[in-house]
Amino acid sequence: MNKSKLRKINLSKRDNYPKKDWEINSNKVLDNIKNLQVFNESSIIHSYLSFRNEVRTLELIQYCLRNHKRVFCPRMQKHQKLEHYEIENLTHLEESKEGILEPSVESLQMILNPQCIFIPGLAFDMSGQRLGFGKGYYDRFLSKQNGCKIGLFFEFQKVEKLQVEKHDVPLDIIITEKSKYIFSKAFK
């Protein structure tokens, strides 16, 4: 199945995911993250801010802040570019015109390389590949990062095999409500 069709199908599945299941399974994903050695040893974290029915990340961000981890989040810019800002609490977030939470422009811009990077997606496969929205925002960002690249998904987003293109950046770990899939021996 081509990427465009798979995006449409999985976006519909995710958007129709029952709210109760979404909440329960987002919490299970967070519990699995808390048991991840690379996460526990990291002091600098980068996380997306969940939108619609993506795996919820506000609780993850609050957990990181309570545990004295530095947290950076993306802010959409023109020309398909992400900029990354540190947030010190949730009051540093504002809603964009698209309805997506993002760091306020008063936040500090990212300077350091994060040790853990949490990434959203529409689908994943068992080789660590992810399907995003197709604009390449995260692939461009991830191609310049050395930190552990961790995809947060629900188990129903797993597919047999994704088409891979040369610019696609594989994930080191994928966390779902049911499992941790580790693809890189460098991280556990």
C-alpha positions as CSV (number, residue, x, y, z in Angstrom):
1,M,0.0,0.0,0.0
2,N,1.4,3.4,-0.9
3,K,2.2,6.0,1.9
4,S,-0.6,8.4,0.9
5,K,-3.3,5.7,1.2
6,L,-1.8,4.4,4.5
7,R,-1.7,7.9,5.9
8,K,-5.4,8.4,5.2
9,I,-6.4,5.0,6.6
10,N,-4.3,5.3,9.8
11,L,-5.3,8.9,10.4
12,S,-9.0,7.8,10.2
13,K,-8.3,4.9,12.6
14,R,-6.5,7.2,15.1
15,D,-9.2,9.9,14.9
16,N,-11.9,7.3,15.6
17,Y,-10.0,5.7,18.5
18,P,-12.4,5.7,21.5
19,K,-11.5,8.4,24.0
20,K,-11.4,6.0,26.9
21,D,-9.0,3.7,25.1
22,W,-6.9,6.6,24.1
23,E,-6.5,7.8,27.7
24,I,-5.9,4.4,29.2
25,N,-3.4,3.4,26.5
26,S,-1.6,6.7,26.5
27,N,-1.0,6.2,30.3
28,K,0.3,2.6,29.5
29,V,2.7,4.1,27.0
30,L,3.9,6.6,29.7
31,D,4.4,3.7,32.1
32,N,6.5,1.9,29.5
33,I,8.6,5.0,29.0
34,K,9.3,5.3,32.7
35,N,10.8,1.8,32.7
36,L,13.2,2.6,29.8
37,Q,16.8,2.8,31.0
38,V,17.9,5.4,28.3
39,F,15.0,7.7,29.4
40,N,15.9,7.4,33.1
41,E,19.5,8.2,32.4
42,S,18.7,11.2,30.2
43,S,18.6,14.8,31.5
44,I,17.7,16.5,28.2
45,I,14.4,15.4,26.5
46,H,12.7,16.5,23.3
47,S,9.0,15.7,23.0
48,Y,6.3,16.5,20.5
49,L,3.1,18.0,21.9
50,S,0.3,15.6,21.2
51,F,-2.4,16.7,18.8
52,R,-5.8,15.1,18.2
53,N,-5.4,11.4,19.1
54,E,-1.7,11.0,19.1
55,V,-0.2,9.3,22.1
56,R,-0.7,11.9,24.8
57,T,2.5,13.7,25.9
58,L,1.6,16.4,28.4
59,E,1.8,13.9,31.3
60,L,5.2,12.8,30.0
61,I,6.4,16.4,29.9
62,Q,5.1,17.1,33.4
63,Y,6.8,13.9,34.7
64,C,10.1,15.1,33.1
65,L,9.9,18.6,34.6
66,R,9.1,17.2,38.1
67,N,12.1,14.9,37.8
68,H,14.4,17.9,36.8
69,K,14.9,16.9,33.2
70,R,15.2,19.7,30.7
71,V,12.4,19.6,28.1
72,F,12.4,20.9,24.6
73,C,9.4,21.0,22.2
74,P,8.9,21.9,18.6
75,R,7.3,25.0,17.2
76,M,6.3,25.1,13.6
77,Q,7.9,27.8,11.4
78,K,7.5,28.8,7.8
79,H,9.0,26.8,5.0
80,Q,8.4,23.4,6.6
81,K,10.8,24.0,9.4
82,L,10.7,23.1,13.1
83,E,12.3,25.3,15.8
84,H,12.8,23.8,19.2
85,Y,12.3,25.6,22.5
86,E,12.9,24.8,26.1
87,I,9.8,24.8,28.4
88,E,10.1,25.0,32.1
89,N,6.4,24.5,32.8
90,L,3.2,24.1,30.9
91,T,2.4,27.8,31.1
92,H,5.2,28.2,28.4
93,L,2.8,26.6,25.9
94,E,0.3,28.3,23.7
95,E,-2.1,27.2,21.0
96,S,-1.2,27.8,17.3
97,K,-3.7,28.9,14.8
98,E,-3.9,25.2,13.7
99,G,-5.0,24.3,17.3
100,I,-1.7,22.7,18.1
101,L,0.1,23.4,21.4
102,E,3.6,24.7,21.0
103,P,6.2,26.6,23.0
104,S,5.6,30.4,23.2
105,V,8.1,32.5,21.4
106,E,9.3,33.8,24.7
107,S,10.8,30.4,25.5
108,L,14.5,29.7,25.1
109,Q,15.5,28.3,21.8
110,M,17.2,24.9,21.8
111,I,21.0,24.8,21.9
112,L,21.8,21.4,23.3
113,N,21.3,17.9,21.7
114,P,18.6,16.0,23.5
115,Q,19.4,12.5,24.8
116,C,15.9,11.2,24.2
117,I,13.6,12.4,21.4
118,F,10.0,11.4,21.4
119,I,8.4,11.3,18.0
120,P,4.8,10.9,16.8
121,G,3.6,9.1,13.7
122,L,0.7,7.5,11.9
123,A,2.2,4.0,11.5
124,F,5.3,2.0,12.3
125,D,6.8,-1.3,11.2
126,M,9.1,-3.9,12.9
127,S,12.2,-2.5,11.3
128,G,11.9,0.8,13.2
129,Q,10.5,2.8,10.3
130,R,7.7,5.3,10.9
131,L,5.1,7.0,8.7
132,G,4.6,10.7,9.5
133,F,2.4,13.2,7.7
134,G,4.8,13.3,4.7
135,K,6.2,16.8,5.0
136,G,9.6,15.6,6.4
137,Y,9.7,17.9,9.5
138,Y,10.9,15.2,11.8
139,D,13.2,13.4,9.3
140,R,15.1,16.6,8.7
141,F,15.4,17.2,12.5
142,L,16.2,13.6,13.3
143,S,18.9,13.4,10.7
144,K,21.0,15.9,12.7
145,Q,20.4,14.3,16.1
146,N,22.5,11.7,18.0
147,G,20.0,11.1,20.8
148,C,17.8,8.0,21.1
149,K,14.9,8.4,18.7
150,I,11.7,7.0,20.3
151,G,8.4,6.7,18.5
152,L,5.2,6.7,20.6
153,F,2.4,4.7,19.0
154,F,-0.6,2.6,19.8
155,E,-0.3,-1.1,18.9
156,F,-3.1,-0.7,16.2
157,Q,-0.7,1.5,14.2
158,K,1.7,-1.3,13.5
159,V,1.9,-2.4,9.9
160,E,3.7,-5.2,8.2
161,K,6.2,-3.1,6.1
162,L,6.5,0.6,5.3
163,Q,8.0,1.9,2.0
164,V,11.4,3.4,2.9
165,E,12.8,6.4,1.1
166,K,16.4,7.6,1.4
167,H,15.5,10.6,3.6
168,D,13.5,8.4,6.1
169,V,15.3,8.2,9.5
170,P,14.6,5.0,11.4
171,L,13.7,5.0,15.1
172,D,15.9,3.4,17.8
173,I,12.9,2.4,20.0
174,I,9.1,2.2,19.6
175,I,6.9,2.3,22.6
176,T,3.3,1.2,22.6
177,E,0.8,0.4,25.3
178,K,1.7,-3.3,25.0
179,S,5.4,-3.4,24.3
180,K,8.9,-1.8,23.8
181,Y,10.4,-2.6,20.5
182,I,14.2,-1.9,20.5
183,F,16.0,-1.6,17.2
184,S,19.3,-0.2,18.3
185,K,21.7,-2.1,20.5
186,A,23.1,1.3,21.7
187,F,19.9,2.0,23.7
188,K,17.8,0.0,26.2
